[in-house]
Amino acid sequence: MTDLITELWSALSGAGLPEVMLYLPDGSACRCHWDDTALVGDLRVALLADQERKIVRIMPISECKGIGIAPPKGVDPMGYRPMVQSKLAECFGPGAIESRDQG
């Protein structure tokens, strides 16, 4: 079974949203593109540029605490949420994603 973040990111990448913000276990966050991931056995890892330490971190995506999608420059995140929700519905089916605003 794949973990939720990997499953979400894989589907979003296929739907045209391959770049995300990963929220790491240490409380930091790092932007990463799906193309900057790799499979190590059955485990998908993100290859993260750590500018401060001047290294590439290899982070199992399953250990990440969350995932975020940045709106295009100049677009309000509040207004971008319906687009992200529609992409999720496109990936997982309209009944798979339920909004609290509906109903």
C-alpha positions in Angstrom: 0.0 0.0 0.0 1.3 3.4 -0.9 1.2 6.3 1.6 -1.3 9.1 1.2 1.2 11.8 0.3 2.9 9.8 -2.4 -0.5 8.8 -3.8 -1.8 12.4 -3.8 1.4 13.7 -5.3 1.6 11.1 -8.0 -2.0 11.8 -9.1 -1.5 15.6 -9.0 1.6 15.2 -11.1 -0.4 13.3 -13.7 -3.0 16.0 -13.6 -0.5 18.8 -14.3 0.6 19.8 -10.8 4.0 18.1 -10.4 5.6 20.7 -8.1 4.6 20.7 -4.4 5.8 21.9 -1.1 6.7 19.0 1.2 6.4 19.5 5.0 9.2 17.6 6.6 9.3 15.9 10.0 11.7 18.5 11.4 9.1 21.3 10.9 10.8 22.7 7.8 9.3 22.7 4.3 10.9 22.2 0.9 9.6 22.7 -2.7 10.1 19.6 -4.9 9.1 18.5 -8.4 7.8 15.0 -9.0 10.7 14.5 -11.5 13.1 15.0 -8.5 11.9 11.8 -6.8 13.1 8.2 -7.2 12.1 4.7 -6.2 14.5 3.0 -3.9 13.1 -0.5 -3.8 9.4 0.0 -3.1 10.0 3.3 -1.3 9.6 6.7 -3.2 12.0 9.3 -2.0 12.3 13.0 -2.7 15.7 14.5 -3.6 15.7 17.8 -1.8 18.3 20.5 -2.2 19.4 21.7 1.2 21.1 25.0 0.5 22.1 25.7 4.1 24.0 22.4 4.4 25.0 22.3 0.7 23.7 18.7 0.3 21.0 16.8 -1.4 18.7 15.3 1.2 17.0 12.0 0.4 13.7 12.1 2.2 11.2 9.2 2.2 7.9 10.8 1.1 6.1 8.6 3.5 7.8 10.4 6.4 6.6 13.8 5.2 4.0 15.4 7.4 2.0 17.2 4.6 2.0 18.4 1.1 1.1 21.8 -0.3 0.4 23.3 -3.7 1.5 26.8 -4.4 -0.8 28.9 -6.6 0.7 30.7 -9.6 2.2 34.1 -8.9 -0.4 36.8 -8.3 -3.2 34.2 -7.6 -4.8 34.3 -4.1 -4.5 30.9 -2.4 -8.1 31.1 -1.3 -9.2 31.5 -4.9 -6.9 28.7 -6.0 -8.4 26.1 -3.7 -11.4 25.2 -6.1 -8.9 24.5 -8.9 -6.9 22.2 -6.6 -10.1 20.5 -5.5 -11.2 20.0 -9.1 -7.8 18.4 -9.9 -8.2 16.1 -7.0 -11.7 15.2 -8.2 -10.3 14.6 -11.7 -7.7 12.2 -10.2 -9.8 10.3 -7.7 -13.3 10.8 -9.0 -16.0 13.4 -8.1 -17.3 11.4 -5.1 -13.8 10.8 -3.6 -13.3 14.5 -2.6 -16.0 16.0 -0.5 -16.0 19.7 0.4 -17.4 21.1 3.6 -18.8 24.0 1.6 -21.1 21.6 -0.3 -24.2 20.0 1.0 
